[in-house]
Amino acid sequence: MKHISLRPDSWNSERRRYLLTFLLGFGTLLLVFLPVIIADGGYFIYYGDFNSQQIPFYNLANDAVRSGSFGWNWYTDLGANFIGSYAFYLFGSPFFWITTILPRSWVTFSIPILLCIKHGVAALTAYAYIRRFVQNSNAAIVGGLLYAFSGFQLFNLFFNHFQDVTAFFPLLLIAMEECVNRNRRGVFALAVALLATLNYFFFTGQVVFLVLYFIVRCFSRDFHASLRKFFVLLFEAILGVAIACAVLLPAALAVFANDRVSEHLYGMDMMAYSDRTRIWRILLSLFLIPDVPARPNLFSSNAAKWASIGGYLPMFSMAGALSFLKQRDGHWAKRLTIICAVCACVPILNSAFYALNGSYYARWFYMPVLILAMMTAYALDQKEIQWRYGFRICAIFMAAFAAISLLPKKDEEGNVIWFSFPNYPEHFYLVLAVCAAFLVLAALLIRRRNAGKPFWKLTVLTTTCACLICTMVVVYFGAFTPQRARQYADDGN
């Protein structure tokens, strides 16, 4: 893959693209939120932990910061280390600190706006990363939107603080590329310090991914690594962690006191998942809009309802990524994607992203999702890549999920019931119809590209609309579901 310089002919033109990408990410989510905000009298009320944890934590932390109470907090459980307890949620987040300069009465109202800003930043940073590998800036805009509104992001709207991490993660990869390919000093240390401060839990997975990324990239001609540059990266990584220790050390004191830290996998649990639906749920999340937290739909399970399984890319699904994988043998992105796929399917490798903890989470999927978004943007950008294979595989999986939804099941009394295999049939078939329609639309866009017709403006527009509709499908199901479904979610919690 040819390395694309970030120095355009006109900096003003490039700035406009950055601004456009941010506004598309920000505005798309805002349009989704507005009906909920209006219906709830100015608030954004979702369900479950978002209402019972995310909103109260922001308010409690604001009160603590405004009163200068950074030590022991008596309003958390029976009393807790404030920095250590909230380092996972918000203490290291620049977005949280923005709320501390707002009038106190505005804090709760600001949360949905902050979420929109986070999505705008995620689209912008992903654009900056993907722009390095594509010739047309519109392809990078599409890739940035796909990352910002991926299935992982849609699932984790429920977890407000996860969006802080995904907004800034591409900066780590950009900083590594800049350090290795342009000899820029200090940027990697600053990126490491930011991400380590932001969330220690996610940072452990980022370390593993960065090691894999560096090793795989070393076999690429456009990655000018050397032993000296490796030690520069290592030094800057240590320096970045040292800078972040102001937050990491108090967090460590809180984390090490938790019994779950000592939970590990043993025996067959290291090699295969005991939950027989897990692989199916991972596959489903790649090809369809994901289930919302606590409400597994087609593949019902009481395990890992909060695991953040999601990877779908709006409109294009896996069609572009699969076409790239088939036609770019030996490419570093293909190698990295295969490694991540194996890690996702083997419990002990999956847990390596969480310090080998025994609890199952898929909260590292946003990292390979960024690579999938890049591959999709590249496949759009390069006319020699044919999409037929990718469309065919996506259609096969969608048809398979539709067939599975028709399987009979038994109720509590032993009666056989047909056509109700999903827990929420209406929502499942809505998701299936939306994803199928988008796949057809993507195929028409590729046909238009191959015919040499104007393509990019229409593609950016339709991708934005697809992101909007996919987000609506998830958010409105969570925010406006009848009380019965809300109770189901609370029971799962």
N, C-alpha and C positions, 0 to 999 in steps of 0.2 A: 504494500500500500504506500502510495506516495505521500510524504509528509507535506502538509499544506501550511504555508507561513501564515502567521496571524497578523502580518503587517499588510493591510489592504492598501489600495491606491488612495483611498480617501478615508481618513480616520472618522470624519463626520458621518460617512456612509455606514461604517462599521458600528459606530455608536448608536445610530438609528436602529440597526438590527438588534443590538443588545437591548435597547429600550423597548422595541416592538416585542421581542421574546418575553421580556419581563411583563409587559402589559397584557399580553395574551394569557400568560399563566395566571396573573393576578385577576384579570377581568373575567376569565372563564369560571373560576371558582366563585367569585363574587356573584355572578349571575345565578349560580346554583344556590347559593346561600340566601339570597334576598327573599325568596318566598318563605323560607323557614324563619328568617329574622322578622319579617313582617307579621307572620302568623303568631310568633311568640312575643310580640310587643317590643321588639328591639334586641332581644337576646337570640343567641343561637343555641337552642336546646336540642340535643341529639338523643342519646339514650345511654343507659348503663354507666360505665366508668367515666365516660366523658362528662356526664352531669354530676356524678358523685365524687370524682377525683380531680379531673383536669381543671374544672372551673374553681372548685374550692381551694385547690393547691395554689393557683395563681393569686387568689385573693389573700390566702394566709401568708404566702411568701412576700407579697407586696406589703402587708402590714408589718412583717418582720423587718424587711429592709428599710421601710420608712421610719421605723422606731429604732433602727440600729441594733436589732437583736440578732446577731450573727452566731451566737454561741448556742446555748441550750434553749430549745423551744418547748415550752410546756403545753402547747396546743396541738402537738403531734403525738398520738397514742398517749402514753403516760409521761411523755417527755422524751425528747430525742435530740441528737446532734443535728442542728439545722442544716449546715452545709452538706454533711454526709448524707442526710436523709433526702435532700432535694437536689443533689448533684445529678441524680438520674433523671429527674423530671425537668428542671428549669434553671437551676442556679447558674450554670455556665452558658446559658443561651443569650445571645445578644437581643433576641426578640423579647425575652422576658424583661430585660433591663430597659427596653423601650417603654414598657408599661409603668415602670417606676417613676418616670418623669411626667406621666399623664396625671390629671386629677384622679384621685382615688375612686370617685364614683364612675369613672369611665372604664375601669379595668375589665369588668365582666363584658361590657359591650365591645371592647377592643379585641377580644379573643378571635372571633371569626375574621376580622380584618387582618389580624396577624397571620392567621392560617392562609389567607389569600396572598399576603406578602411572601410567606414561606414558599408557596407554590410558584410565585413569580421568580423568586431567587433560584429555586430548583431548576426551573426551565432555563434561566439565564446561565447558571454555572454549567449545566449539562450542554447547553449550546456552545459555551466556550471550550469545553472539552471535545465535543464531537466536531467542531469546526476545524480542528487540526487534521482530520482524516477525510474530509469531503471537499470537493471543489466548489460546489454551489452553496451559498450561505442559506438558501431556503431549505436545503436538506438538513442543515444543522438546526434550523428553527423547528422543523418537524421532529427531529430527534430529541430536542430539548423538551418539547411538549409531550412526547411519548413517555419520556422519563418522569416528568412532573406529574403526569396523570396515569401512570402505569397502575396495574392491578395492586401492586404493593402499596402505592400511595393511596389509592381509593380505600383499601381495607383499613389503612392506618390513619385515616381522618379521625377515627375513633380515639386514637392515641395522639393527642395534640403535640406532644413533645417529640415524637418520632420524626415529625416533619422538619424539625430543626436540623437533625442529622442529615437527612436526605438532601436538604437545601444546600449544604456546604460540602458534602462528600466529594463531588467532582473536583473540588479544589485540591484534594490530596493527589489525585492522578495528574492534574495539570501541573502541580508543583513538582512532582517527580519527573515528568516529561521536561519541564523547564530546566531542572537541575542537571539532568543527564544530557539533554540535547543542546542546551544553550548556556550551560555553565552558570546559571543564575544561582547565586548563593543567598541563603537565608529564607527563601520562599518555602522550602519544604519544612524547615523548622517551624515557621509560623503556621503553616497548614496543620502540622502535627499538633502543635500547641492548641490551636483552635478546636480541632476535632476531639482531642483528649479532654479538654475542658468541657466541651459541649455535653458529652455523655460517655462515661467510662465503660458502660456495658457494650455499646456499639463499637467503641474504639478497639476492644479486644478482637472483634471480628475484622475490623479494618486492617489491623496489623497482619493477620493471616492473609487477607486478600492482597494486600500490598506486596507481601513476600512472593505470593504466587504470580502476581502481575509483573513484578520485576524479573523473576526467573523466566517467565514465558516471553516477555518483551525482549530479553537479551538475545533471543534467536532471530530478531527482526533487523533488517538492514537499516531501517529508519530510527533505530534506537541505539545511540552511540555510547553504550556502556563500557566501562573499564574497571579494573580493580581499584584504581584511585577514586573514581566516581562512586563506586560502591561504598567505600569508607567515608566519603563525604556525605552520602545519604545516611549512613549509619550514625555518624556524628550529629547530623542535623536532627535525626529522629530522637536520639538521646537528649539533645538540647531541648527539643520541643516538649518531650515528656517532663523534663526538669522544670520548664516554665509552667506546665500545667499542674505541677505538684501542689500548688496552693489549693486546688480543688480535689486532686486525686488522693492526697493523704487523708483528709477528713472523710472522704468517701470510702477509702479502704478500711478505716476504723469501723464504719457502719456496716460494710459488706461482710467483713470477716467474722462479724458476730452473728451472721445469719446461718442457720443450720443447712440451708439449701446449697451453700457453697461446697459442702463436702459430699454432695450427691453426685455419683458417677455411674457410668454404664459398665456392665460386666457380662462376660460370656456371650451368649447369642444376641443379647440386647445391643451389643456393639456392632453386630453385623446386619441385623434385620429389625425392622420396626414391628412392634407387637400389635400396633393398630393397623388392621388390614386395609383401612380406607386411605392411609396417609399418601401413598404414591399416587393413588387415583385423584386425591384432592390437589396434589401438586400439579398433575397433568391438567386437571380441569382449570386451575388458576392460570395456566399458560395460554389456553385457547379461548377461555370465556371470562367475562367480567367476574371477579371473585365474589364469593359469599361474604356477607358482612360478619363482623365479630360475634361469636356466640350463636350464630344461626347457620350452621352447615346445612346445605340444602339438598343437593343430589346425593352426596355421600355423607350420610349422617353419622356422627361420632360424638361421644362424650369427652374424648381426649383432644387436647390441643385446640380448643375453640378460639383461643386468643393467640395462636402461633404466628399470625401475620403471613399466612401462605398467600402469595399473590405475585403475578408476573405478566399478566395480560397487557398488551400494548394496544391502545385504542385504534380502531379501524383496521389496522394491519395485522393484528394478532401476531402469530409467529411466522407469517408468510415470508416476510422480508428476511428475517433472521435465518429461517430454514433454507431459503434460496441461497443466501450468502454462505452458509455452512456447506452446502452441496458443491458450490462452484468456486470456493476459495480454499482448496486443500492446502494444508501446511501454514495457513495464516495464523498469526498469534492469537487473534480474537477467537478463532475456531478452537484452538488448543485450550484457551482459558475457559471457554464455554463448556467444553467437554469435561474438563476437570471439575468445574462447579456443578455440573449435572451429576457426576459421580458422587461428589460430596453431599449433594442434596438427598441422594438415595441410600447412602450408607450412614447409619446413626452415629458411629464414632467420628466419622469425618465431618458430619454436620455439627456435632458438638464441639469440634475443634475451633469453631468460630465463637464459642462461648466458654473458653477455658476448660473444655472437656466436661462441662456440667451435664448431669443426667437428665435434666428437663428438656423437652423438645421445644425448639423455637425455629422459625424460618425467618428471623428478623435480620438476616444478612442478605436476603434475596435482592435488595435494592442495588447491591453492587454489581452482580451479573446482569441485572435489568438494564443498568446504564450501558453495558457492553452490547446487549441485545438491541437497545435503542440506536446505538452507534451503527451496528450492522444493518439495521433497517434503513437508516439514513443513507448509508453507503450504497445499499442495494437500489435505493431510489435514484441516487446520484449517478450510478454507473449503468449506462444503457445495455452493456454487454451481459449484465446479470439478468437472467430470465426468471420470472416469478412463478412459472407454471407449477413447478415441484412444490413450492411452499404453499400455494393455494390448494393444491390437491391434498396435501397432508392435513392442513387446517380443516378442510371440508370433511375429510374422513373422521377426524376426531369429533367434530361437531355432530356428525351423523351418529357416531358411536354413543355420544352422551345423550342424544335424543332417543336412541333405542334403549339405552339403560333406564331412562326415565319411565319407560313403559313397562318395566318389570313388575310382576305382582309382588305383594307383600302381605303379611298377616297382621291383623290388629290384635289387641290385648286379649280378645275372646277367641282367637284362633281362626277367625274368618279371613278368607282370601279376598284381598282388595286390589282392584286393577286401576291403573292410570293415576296412582297417587304415591309413586315411589319417592318423589321429592317431598321435603317437608313443606315447602311453599311452592306448589305447582305453578301458580300464576306468575310468580316472580321468576321462576326458572325458565319458563317458556318465553317470558318477556326478554330475559337475558339472551336466550338462544336466538330469538328472532332479531334482536338488535345486532348481535355479533355476526350473524349470517348476512344481514343486510349490509353491514359495514364491509364485510369481506367481498361481497359483490361490487360495492362501490370502489374498493381498493383495486379490484381487477379491472374495472372500467378506467380508472386513472392510469394504471400501467399500460393498458391498451392505447390510451391517448398519448402517453409518453413515447411508446414505441412507434406510433404513427407520426411523430414529429410535430404534434399540435401543442399549443400553449398549455403548460402543465403545472408550473410551480405555484403560481398564485392560487389556483384552484385547489391544489393539494394542501397548501397551508390553511386555506379556509376550511376545507372539509375535515382536515385533521383537528382543527380547533373545535368545530361543531361536534365531531365524534368524542372529543375529550369532554365537552359539555354534557352530551347525552349520557355517556358512560357514568359520569359523576352523579348525574341526576338519578340514574337507576339505583345507585348505591345509597346516596344520601337520603333520598325521599323514602326509600324502604326502611331506613333506620329511624328517620324523624317522624314519619306519618303512619307507621304501621299500627294496626289496632292494638288495643290493650292486651289481648291474648298473646300476641307475639312479643310485646314488651315484657310480659311476665315470663315468657320462655327465656328471654335474654337474661333477665334478672336471676332466674333459677340457674342458668349456666354460669353466672358469676358467683 
